[in-house]
Amino acid sequence: NQIQADVLINCIGSESNFSNLDSPLVKNLISHGSIRNEDLAMGLDATPDGSIIDTNGTPSATLHTLGTALKGVLWESTAIPEIRVQANKLALKLLHS
């Protein structure tokens, strides 16, 4: 389903648009094309299992994320129960890679 709207308001409190973060690490990753925002800038572009997608659209084998940075991909990514499941899945993925 699609919803047409004139404005999207982020009411969750934390900055979701990584382009707005004043972090040398984040700025460096963006400038090198290693990370990008997902389409609505509600978090990083990533696969549902946490592999970060670079500016070429390629999932990374080494850069991963979870929690609020995934909320543009997995909406339920801000509470401890969901983050716990994500952390477990990511840990198992990394153990088997």
N, C-alpha and C positions, 0 to 999 in steps of 0.2 A: 504494500500500500504506500501511496505517496500523499503527503500533505503539503499544500501550497501555503506559504506564509510570507509575510513581508519582513519579519524579524524573528530571530532565534535568540532567546535569552538564556544564558548559562547561570543557573541559580545554585550551583553546587559549591561555590566558594573558591575552589582552586583554579589556577590558570590552566586552561586546556590547550590553548594555542601555543605550541612550542616556539613559534616565531616571535612571540612576545616575551619569552623568558630571558632575563638578563643573566645568563649563565655562560661563562666561557666555553664549557664543555658542550652545551647544547648548540651554541652559535658555531662552534667548530664542526660539529657533526652535520649541521645544516649546510654550512658553506662547502663541505666536502661531498655533499650529496648522500651521506650515509643514513640520514633520517629525513622524514617529511611528515607534515600533518596529514591526517586523513581528510577526506573531502569537506567535512563540516568544521574542521579545526577543533574537534572536541577531544583530541588526543593524537597519538602517533599512528601513522599508517602501519599496520602490522597484520599478520595472520592471526586467526583466533587462538592459536597455540602460543602466541607471543613473539614470533620471529619478526623483527622490524623490517619493513619494506623500504628500500632506498628510492632515490629519485628516478631510477630507471625501471622501477616496478619489480625489482628482484628481492625476494625474501633473503635476509641475512642468515648465514650459518653461525655467526658469532655474536650478533647484537640481538638481545631479547628484552622484553619488557613485560610487566604485569600491572595489575591494579588500575589506578585512575588513568594512566597513559593509554589503556586499552578501551576506555569507555566509548570511544567512537566506533569501535569494532564490536565490542561486547558491552552493551549498555549497562548490564549489571556488573560493574567493576569497581564499586566504591565502598562496599561493605566487607568486613573481615571474612564472613563465610565464603563469599565469592572469591576474594583474594587468596584465601587459604586453598581453595580448589585449584585456582590458577597456578599458585606456587608449587603445589604438588605435581600437577601435570607438567610444568616447565622443568622441575627437578628430574622427573622421570625421563623426559625428552633428552635432557642434557646428559644424564647417566648412560643413555643408550646411543648417543651419537659419537 
